[in-house]
Amino acid sequence: MEDFLLNALKKTDQEGLYRTLQSLETAQSPVVVVGGKRVIQFSSNNYLGLTNHPALKRAAQEAIERYGVGTGASRLIAGNLELYEQLEKNLARFKGTESAIVFPTGYQTNVGTISALMGEKDLIFSDALNHASIVDGCRLCGAKIIIYPHRDLDALEQLIKTAPQAKNRMIITDGVFSVDGTIAPLPGLVELAGRYGCWLMVDEAHATGVLGNRGRGTAEHFGVEKGVDIHMGTFSKALGSLGGYVAGSKNLIDFLINKSRSLIYTTGLPPSVVAVNRAALELVENGLDLRKALWERVGFFRNELNRLGFNTFSSEAQIIPVIIGDPVKTMDVFQYLFSRGVLAYGVRPPTVPEGLSRIRIAVMATHGWDDLYFGLQVLEEAGKRFGII
């Protein structure tokens, strides 16, 4: 076995795709310490800067004092703390749905929801750039999967028209795409789903807390919340904590409680995390100033990158890709940025298609303007040094 593992790792390294874990020695904040080096953080999904918020820390401490540090069982056995019920009631109100259910992680949410709802007699239309958790959920369920070109409504309609008959049909899309920063064309997807009798599932992981007047996500941003059947999202990005959720009809949530294996057979989240999620949700509902600060910084940073000549793809959101192309050069750029005090990780295949390796930049509401200016200065240096601009 060791020979097999070693050969596979050597091949991965030769292809420029070898990965290692970096040791983060401080709390998630605009400036962090990694491997003993102080760097500006441009790789975190902590978009609103909530991971270190005093109200969230206080909620965790109070929950630990009252409930301890763990739930001890799955939610259907003995792990369904009253905190869950309070959180899910608030979450359903936040999303404007009848009901909601919380899972331990976003990955488990997608895998467990898709595999519970869809089966061998069903058909799924999935955006080509959907997150790996959606891809894995689709594969696991056994349904026929039809991949449509990224955000291409005309191509999707033709695929729906020519698709074979199925018991149930579902369109699945990310709301904000996690490494491209593009936003799904939800009004068109809602219209197609209604016209052709498809369910519509939207993964709001990178949109929750960020898009919409109240931070409800992509569906609120476009004003089509009622047209989405399955609202999926996470607490682990802009909300600063951990966990995933599904919001929708009461029948949908009751179905998942009875059929979703990644919910049924998983220990419940620690009390501190559930309490933090509830506190984060309250902050996001009233967090217009945080979202305003985020979008001011995002707009400035992306415009400056474009002015310098970088290819930022079609980014519209707080995630800004800087396309490099070659995976080896991408990691050379990452190492240079790190050496100069900027943490912005390289993203390579299979996370992105061949030829589209990139530096993924995520701007936060709590970035100081000096942080942004310095980041741009170092990126400009790297762009010229490696022949990117």
Kinemage of the C-alpha trace (Angstrom):
@kinemage 1
@onewidth
@group {chain A} dominant
@subgroup {mainchain}
@vectorlist {calphas} color= white
{ca met a 1} P 0.000 0.000 0.000
{ca glu a 2} L 2.794 2.441 0.862
{ca asp a 3} L 4.257 2.169 -2.661
{ca phe a 4} L 0.863 2.985 -4.138
{ca leu a 5} L 0.457 6.008 -1.853
{ca leu a 6} L 3.984 7.299 -2.489
{ca asn a 7} L 3.666 6.981 -6.269
{ca ala a 8} L 0.315 8.740 -6.253
{ca leu a 9} L 1.714 11.593 -4.156
{ca lys a 10} L 4.763 11.930 -6.437
{ca lys a 11} L 2.499 12.140 -9.482
{ca thr a 12} L 0.330 14.764 -7.750
{ca asp a 13} L 3.441 16.802 -6.928
{ca gln a 14} L 4.775 16.566 -10.499
{ca glu a 15} L 1.447 17.880 -11.799
{ca gly a 16} L 1.694 20.903 -9.520
{ca leu a 17} L -1.355 19.777 -7.528
{ca tyr a 18} L 0.213 18.718 -4.215
{ca arg a 19} L -1.528 20.179 -1.175
{ca thr a 20} L -0.374 20.795 2.383
{ca leu a 21} L -2.039 22.194 5.505
{ca gln a 22} L -0.971 25.588 6.848
{ca ser a 23} L -0.995 26.224 10.602
{ca leu a 24} L -3.110 29.238 11.576
{ca glu a 25} L -1.969 30.546 14.958
{ca thr a 26} L -4.470 33.350 15.572
{ca ala a 27} L -8.192 34.007 15.396
{ca gln a 28} L -9.714 34.616 11.976
{ca ser a 29} L -9.261 38.330 11.399
{ca pro a 30} L -8.019 40.650 8.622
{ca val a 31} L -4.429 40.080 9.823
{ca val a 32} L -3.416 36.587 10.965
{ca val a 33} L -0.294 34.619 11.861
{ca val a 34} L 0.426 31.549 9.713
{ca gly a 35} L 3.514 29.440 10.353
{ca gly a 36} L 4.898 32.206 12.531
{ca lys a 37} L 4.449 34.863 9.825
{ca arg a 38} L 2.106 37.855 10.094
{ca val a 39} L 0.050 38.182 6.901
{ca ile a 40} L -3.056 39.960 5.623
{ca gln a 41} L -5.842 37.403 5.272
{ca phe a 42} L -7.432 37.297 1.820
{ca ser a 43} L -8.407 33.620 1.885
{ca ser a 44} L -11.126 33.451 4.533
{ca asn a 45} L -14.870 33.062 3.981
{ca asn a 46} L -15.382 35.178 7.112
{ca tyr a 47} L -16.905 37.843 4.878
{ca leu a 48} L -18.531 39.951 7.601
{ca gly a 49} L -15.767 39.418 10.159
{ca leu a 50} L -18.097 37.721 12.652
{ca thr a 51} L -15.832 34.867 13.784
{ca asn a 52} L -14.334 37.059 16.479
{ca his a 53} L -17.419 39.133 17.331
{ca pro a 54} L -17.961 39.713 21.086
{ca ala a 55} L -21.678 38.825 20.910
{ca leu a 56} L -20.888 35.455 19.338
{ca lys a 57} L -18.168 34.687 21.875
{ca arg a 58} L -20.545 35.558 24.685
{ca ala a 59} L -23.273 33.299 23.250
{ca ala a 60} L -20.829 30.376 23.100
{ca gln a 61} L -19.658 30.888 26.675
{ca glu a 62} L -23.185 31.092 28.057
{ca ala a 63} L -24.241 27.939 26.185
{ca ile a 64} L -21.246 25.994 27.509
{ca glu a 65} L -22.033 27.031 31.084
{ca arg a 66} L -25.625 25.859 30.741
{ca tyr a 67} L -25.418 22.850 28.396
{ca gly a 68} L -21.795 21.663 28.459
{ca val a 69} L -19.569 21.115 25.457
{ca gly a 70} L -21.343 18.363 23.500
{ca thr a 71} L -24.733 16.864 22.669
{ca gly a 72} L -23.724 13.236 23.134
{ca ala a 73} L -25.982 11.781 20.454
{ca ser a 74} L -27.676 12.333 17.114
{ca arg a 75} L -30.582 14.733 17.082
{ca leu a 76} L -33.121 11.917 16.742
{ca ile a 77} L -31.775 10.122 19.800
{ca ala a 78} L -30.865 12.579 22.558
{ca gly a 79} L -28.995 15.418 20.905
{ca asn a 80} L -31.828 17.749 19.909
{ca leu a 81} L -31.206 20.575 22.361
{ca glu a 82} L -33.883 23.233 22.797
{ca leu a 83} L -31.335 25.609 21.281
{ca tyr a 84} L -31.886 23.874 17.944
{ca glu a 85} L -35.606 24.541 18.046
{ca gln a 86} L -35.048 28.231 18.759
{ca leu a 87} L -32.474 28.510 15.982
{ca glu a 88} L -34.640 26.752 13.408
{ca lys a 89} L -37.683 28.867 14.250
{ca asn a 90} L -35.590 32.008 13.755
{ca leu a 91} L -34.038 30.602 10.590
{ca ala a 92} L -37.438 29.872 9.008
{ca arg a 93} L -38.552 33.414 9.804
{ca phe a 94} L -35.305 34.792 8.365
{ca lys a 95} L -35.737 32.835 5.123
{ca gly a 96} L -39.498 33.432 4.908
{ca thr a 97} L -40.344 29.722 4.860
{ca glu a 98} L -42.614 27.419 6.859
{ca ser a 99} L -39.813 25.479 8.449
{ca ala a 100} L -36.058 24.840 8.600
{ca ile a 101} L -33.593 22.167 9.727
{ca val a 102} L -29.930 22.488 10.751
{ca phe a 103} L -27.214 19.972 9.791
{ca pro a 104} L -23.681 19.718 11.276
{ca thr a 105} L -21.941 20.970 8.100
{ca gly a 106} L -22.770 22.425 4.717
{ca tyr a 107} L -21.285 19.403 2.975
{ca gln a 108} L -23.536 17.056 4.943
{ca thr a 109} L -26.496 19.296 4.162
{ca asn a 110} L -26.107 19.021 0.405
{ca val a 111} L -25.180 15.344 0.343
{ca gly a 112} L -27.963 14.414 2.766
{ca thr a 113} L -30.663 16.530 1.143
{ca ile a 114} L -30.027 15.575 -2.471
{ca ser a 115} L -29.593 11.876 -1.727
{ca ala a 116} L -32.795 11.835 0.348
{ca leu a 117} L -34.967 13.603 -2.228
{ca met a 118} L -33.684 12.134 -5.489
{ca gly a 119} L -33.300 8.534 -6.648
{ca glu a 120} L -32.705 6.292 -9.641
{ca lys a 121} L -35.946 7.246 -11.412
{ca asp a 122} L -35.248 10.971 -11.071
{ca leu a 123} L -33.355 13.576 -13.098
{ca ile a 124} L -31.095 16.405 -11.945
{ca phe a 125} L -29.957 19.450 -13.942
{ca ser a 126} L -26.775 20.745 -12.302
{ca asp a 127} L -24.706 23.832 -13.154
{ca ala a 128} L -21.253 22.899 -14.456
{ca leu a 129} L -19.512 24.880 -11.700
{ca asn a 130} L -21.581 23.698 -8.739
{ca his a 131} L -19.774 22.984 -5.463
{ca ala a 132} L -18.260 19.540 -4.825
{ca ser a 133} L -20.851 18.821 -2.122
{ca ile a 134} L -23.619 19.205 -4.718
{ca val a 135} L -21.704 17.039 -7.179
{ca asp a 136} L -21.212 14.323 -4.553
{ca gly a 137} L -24.856 14.460 -3.466
{ca cys a 138} L -25.959 14.035 -7.069
{ca arg a 139} L -23.643 11.079 -7.604
{ca leu a 140} L -24.690 9.421 -4.370
{ca cys a 141} L -28.422 9.566 -5.031
{ca gly a 142} L -28.257 7.526 -8.236
{ca ala a 143} L -30.384 9.908 -10.312
{ca lys a 144} L -29.530 10.694 -13.923
{ca ile a 145} L -27.417 13.865 -13.922
{ca ile a 146} L -27.383 16.378 -16.768
{ca ile a 147} L -24.732 19.099 -16.499
{ca tyr a 148} L -25.652 22.426 -18.069
{ca pro a 149} L -23.080 25.100 -19.052
{ca his a 150} L -22.407 27.630 -16.308
{ca arg a 151} L -25.350 30.052 -15.957
{ca asp a 152} L -26.517 29.331 -19.521
{ca leu a 153} L -30.326 29.500 -19.406
{ca asp a 154} L -30.815 28.854 -23.132
{ca ala a 155} L -28.700 25.698 -22.998
{ca leu a 156} L -30.499 24.562 -19.844
{ca glu a 157} L -33.904 24.982 -21.475
{ca gln a 158} L -32.858 22.903 -24.467
{ca leu a 159} L -31.560 20.177 -22.160
{ca ile a 160} L -34.802 20.170 -20.205
{ca lys a 161} L -36.847 19.958 -23.413
{ca thr a 162} L -34.885 16.982 -24.753
{ca ala a 163} L -34.374 15.174 -21.427
{ca pro a 164} L -35.902 11.739 -20.846
{ca gln a 165} L -38.987 11.323 -18.697
{ca ala a 166} L -38.424 11.097 -14.959
{ca lys a 167} L -40.424 10.699 -11.771
{ca asn a 168} L -39.048 13.942 -10.310
{ca arg a 169} L -36.839 16.597 -11.903
{ca met a 170} L -34.672 19.100 -10.030
{ca ile a 171} L -32.540 22.077 -11.042
{ca ile a 172} L -29.642 22.653 -8.624
{ca thr a 173} L -27.373 25.681 -8.523
{ca asp a 174} L -25.050 27.584 -6.245
{ca gly a 175} L -26.316 31.086 -5.503
{ca val a 176} L -22.820 32.570 -5.386
{ca phe a 177} L -20.185 30.306 -6.933
{ca ser a 178} L -17.414 29.753 -4.425
{ca val a 179} L -14.263 30.103 -6.560
{ca asp a 180} L -15.574 32.242 -9.426
{ca gly a 181} L -17.564 34.881 -7.570
{ca thr a 182} L -20.352 34.680 -10.149
{ca ile a 183} L -24.038 34.845 -9.204
{ca ala a 184} L -26.663 32.410 -10.493
{ca pro a 185} L -29.358 33.885 -12.793
{ca leu a 186} L -32.120 32.954 -10.364
{ca pro a 187} L -35.048 34.780 -12.009
{ca gly a 188} L -34.493 32.761 -15.169
{ca leu a 189} L -34.026 29.532 -13.247
{ca val a 190} L -37.242 30.137 -11.309
{ca glu a 191} L -39.083 30.731 -14.576
{ca leu a 192} L -37.702 27.558 -16.182
{ca ala a 193} L -38.422 25.447 -13.108
{ca gly a 194} L -42.025 26.637 -13.063
{ca arg a 195} L -42.564 26.215 -16.790
{ca tyr a 196} L -41.185 22.683 -16.979
{ca gly a 197} L -42.269 21.281 -13.624
{ca cys a 198} L -38.841 21.058 -11.985
{ca trp a 199} L -37.976 21.541 -8.323
{ca leu a 200} L -35.409 24.276 -7.717
{ca met a 201} L -32.682 23.933 -5.080
{ca val a 202} L -30.308 26.852 -4.390
{ca asp a 203} L -27.106 26.590 -2.348
{ca glu a 204} L -26.775 29.948 -0.577
{ca ala a 205} L -23.562 29.085 1.318
{ca his a 206} L -21.602 32.070 -0.026
{ca ala a 207} L -24.627 34.373 -0.317
{ca thr a 208} L -26.196 34.046 3.141
{ca gly a 209} L -25.486 37.193 5.119
{ca val a 210} L -23.997 38.922 2.084
{ca leu a 211} L -26.664 39.357 -0.621
{ca gly a 212} L -30.114 40.887 -0.223
{ca asn a 213} L -31.386 43.788 1.862
{ca arg a 214} L -31.524 41.596 4.975
{ca gly a 215} L -28.738 39.218 3.995
{ca arg a 216} L -31.090 36.386 3.095
{ca gly a 217} L -29.092 35.487 -0.001
{ca thr a 218} L -29.396 35.301 -3.773
{ca ala a 219} L -33.142 34.652 -3.817
{ca glu a 220} L -33.786 37.822 -1.796
{ca his a 221} L -31.277 39.726 -3.941
{ca phe a 222} L -33.422 38.971 -7.007
{ca gly a 223} L -36.775 39.020 -5.214
{ca val a 224} L -37.638 35.415 -6.129
{ca glu a 225} L -37.682 33.753 -2.705
{ca lys a 226} L -41.097 32.158 -3.246
{ca gly a 227} L -39.888 30.534 -6.461
{ca val a 228} L -37.221 28.432 -4.710
{ca asp a 229} L -38.342 25.067 -3.321
{ca ile a 230} L -35.215 24.186 -1.337
{ca his a 231} L -33.154 26.944 0.284
{ca met a 232} L -29.821 25.517 1.405
{ca gly a 233} L -27.143 27.532 3.198
{ca thr a 234} L -24.425 27.475 5.816
{ca phe a 235} L -23.391 29.191 9.019
{ca ser a 236} L -19.702 28.721 8.248
{ca lys a 237} L -19.052 31.599 5.843
{ca ala a 238} L -20.424 35.096 6.469
{ca leu a 239} L -22.103 33.942 9.692
{ca gly a 240} L -18.705 32.997 11.080
{ca ser a 241} L -19.489 29.646 12.708
{ca leu a 242} L -20.284 26.064 11.622
{ca gly a 243} L -23.243 24.132 10.265
{ca gly a 244} L -25.604 23.948 7.320
{ca tyr a 245} L -29.344 24.350 6.913
{ca val a 246} L -32.303 23.711 4.659
{ca ala a 247} L -35.339 25.989 4.718
{ca gly a 248} L -38.593 25.268 2.926
{ca ser a 249} L -42.041 23.798 3.427
{ca lys a 250} L -42.924 21.893 6.596
{ca asn a 251} L -43.382 18.737 4.533
{ca leu a 252} L -39.870 19.116 3.089
{ca ile a 253} L -38.302 19.482 6.525
{ca asp a 254} L -40.294 16.591 8.004
{ca phe a 255} L -39.200 14.458 5.032
{ca leu a 256} L -35.524 15.259 5.641
{ca ile a 257} L -35.823 14.490 9.360
{ca asn a 258} L -37.076 11.038 8.391
{ca lys a 259} L -34.955 10.322 5.305
{ca ser a 260} L -31.662 12.250 5.337
{ca arg a 261} L -28.922 9.883 6.468
{ca ser a 262} L -26.347 12.625 7.093
{ca leu a 263} L -28.757 14.149 9.614
{ca ile a 264} L -30.091 10.950 11.179
{ca tyr a 265} L -26.724 9.284 11.758
{ca thr a 266} L -24.642 12.276 12.892
{ca thr a 267} L -24.097 13.621 16.398
{ca gly a 268} L -25.685 17.022 16.904
{ca leu a 269} L -23.623 20.205 16.878
{ca pro a 270} L -22.133 21.318 20.221
{ca pro a 271} L -24.410 23.653 22.205
{ca ser a 272} L -21.933 26.510 21.853
{ca val a 273} L -22.091 26.325 18.050
{ca val a 274} L -25.892 26.257 17.935
{ca ala a 275} L -26.045 29.277 20.259
{ca val a 276} L -23.473 31.142 18.178
{ca asn a 277} L -25.468 30.442 15.010
{ca arg a 278} L -28.569 31.976 16.559
{ca ala a 279} L -26.605 35.058 17.656
{ca ala a 280} L -24.984 35.373 14.219
{ca leu a 281} L -28.362 35.212 12.522
{ca glu a 282} L -29.602 38.087 14.663
{ca leu a 283} L -26.525 40.153 13.808
{ca val a 284} L -26.927 39.497 10.090
{ca glu a 285} L -30.595 40.506 10.121
{ca asn a 286} L -29.555 43.880 11.530
{ca gly a 287} L -26.172 44.045 9.796
{ca leu a 288} L -26.778 46.511 6.988
{ca asp a 289} L -23.678 48.520 7.935
{ca leu a 290} L -21.507 45.410 7.752
{ca arg a 291} L -22.817 44.563 4.290
{ca lys a 292} L -22.322 48.156 3.160
{ca ala a 293} L -18.713 48.082 4.365
{ca leu a 294} L -18.145 44.754 2.598
{ca trp a 295} L -19.480 45.890 -0.780
{ca glu a 296} L -17.555 49.179 -0.670
{ca arg a 297} L -14.338 47.207 -0.220
{ca val a 298} L -15.219 44.543 -2.779
{ca gly a 299} L -16.060 47.111 -5.464
{ca phe a 300} L -12.858 49.050 -4.858
{ca phe a 301} L -10.600 45.981 -4.837
{ca arg a 302} L -12.069 44.392 -7.960
{ca asn a 303} L -11.987 47.656 -9.915
{ca glu a 304} L -8.329 48.171 -9.013
{ca leu a 305} L -7.411 44.615 -10.045
{ca asn a 306} L -9.124 45.122 -13.387
{ca arg a 307} L -7.382 48.479 -13.830
{ca leu a 308} L -4.023 46.785 -13.265
{ca gly a 309} L -4.836 44.282 -16.016
{ca phe a 310} L -5.652 41.156 -14.028
{ca asn a 311} L -8.252 38.708 -15.345
{ca thr a 312} L -10.902 38.517 -12.622
{ca phe a 313} L -13.148 36.291 -14.730
{ca ser a 314} L -16.815 37.354 -14.405
{ca ser a 315} L -16.732 37.971 -10.662
{ca glu a 316} L -19.730 39.853 -9.251
{ca ala a 317} L -19.523 38.880 -5.589
{ca gln a 318} L -17.119 39.175 -2.665
{ca ile a 319} L -15.012 36.356 -4.130
{ca ile a 320} L -12.543 37.640 -6.711
{ca pro a 321} L -10.512 35.149 -8.782
{ca val a 322} L -7.210 36.232 -10.296
{ca ile a 323} L -6.759 33.828 -13.187
{ca ile a 324} L -3.201 32.501 -13.642
{ca gly a 325} L -3.810 29.369 -15.753
{ca asp a 326} L -0.849 27.115 -14.995
{ca pro a 327} L -1.065 25.347 -11.612
{ca val a 328} L 2.693 25.493 -10.944
{ca lys a 329} L 2.858 29.224 -11.685
{ca thr a 330} L -0.240 29.710 -9.526
{ca met a 331} L 1.542 28.236 -6.520
{ca asp a 332} L 4.664 30.266 -7.293
{ca val a 333} L 2.501 33.387 -7.131
{ca phe a 334} L 0.927 32.191 -3.876
{ca gln a 335} L 4.372 31.671 -2.328
{ca tyr a 336} L 5.540 35.115 -3.458
{ca leu a 337} L 2.450 36.793 -2.021
{ca phe a 338} L 2.950 34.934 1.254
{ca ser a 339} L 6.605 35.957 1.419
{ca arg a 340} L 5.481 39.586 1.103
{ca gly a 341} L 2.822 39.338 3.797
{ca val a 342} L -0.331 38.530 1.820
{ca leu a 343} L -2.250 35.277 2.306
{ca ala a 344} L -4.241 34.445 -0.832
{ca tyr a 345} L -4.306 30.742 -1.671
{ca gly a 346} L -3.928 29.188 -5.079
{ca val a 347} L -6.843 27.103 -6.337
{ca arg a 348} L -6.049 24.347 -8.819
{ca pro a 349} L -7.726 21.366 -10.500
{ca pro a 350} L -9.828 19.449 -9.646
{ca thr a 351} L -11.392 22.350 -7.736
{ca val a 352} L -11.345 24.413 -10.951
{ca pro a 353} L -11.168 23.293 -14.625
{ca glu a 354} L -7.826 22.655 -16.305
{ca gly a 355} L -6.204 25.877 -17.468
{ca leu a 356} L -8.108 28.036 -14.960
{ca ser a 357} L -5.919 27.807 -11.865
{ca arg a 358} L -6.168 31.024 -9.938
{ca ile a 359} L -5.498 32.997 -6.802
{ca arg a 360} L -8.810 33.200 -4.934
{ca ile a 361} L -9.244 36.493 -3.103
{ca ala a 362} L -12.015 36.990 -0.562
{ca val a 363} L -12.552 40.514 0.743
{ca met a 364} L -13.961 41.050 4.245
{ca ala a 365} L -16.029 43.892 5.698
{ca thr a 366} L -13.395 44.260 8.425
{ca his a 367} L -10.404 44.733 6.117
{ca gly a 368} L -8.778 48.096 6.773
{ca trp a 369} L -8.201 50.300 3.745
{ca asp a 370} L -4.449 50.075 4.354
{ca asp a 371} L -4.786 46.258 4.159
{ca leu a 372} L -6.451 46.582 0.763
{ca tyr a 373} L -3.893 49.050 -0.608
{ca phe a 374} L -1.014 46.839 0.513
{ca gly a 375} L -2.652 43.739 -0.962
{ca leu a 376} L -3.033 45.479 -4.300
{ca gln a 377} L 0.582 46.647 -4.219
{ca val a 378} L 1.876 43.116 -3.630
{ca leu a 379} L -0.453 41.617 -6.238
{ca glu a 380} L 0.819 44.164 -8.772
{ca glu a 381} L 4.401 43.176 -7.939
{ca ala a 382} L 3.553 39.495 -8.411
{ca gly a 383} L 1.657 40.153 -11.624
{ca lys a 384} L 4.670 41.868 -13.195
{ca arg a 385} L 7.218 39.440 -11.744
{ca phe a 386} L 5.442 36.386 -13.194
{ca gly a 387} L 4.282 37.951 -16.448
{ca ile a 388} L 0.587 37.965 -15.616
{ca ile a 389} L 0.035 41.682 -16.256
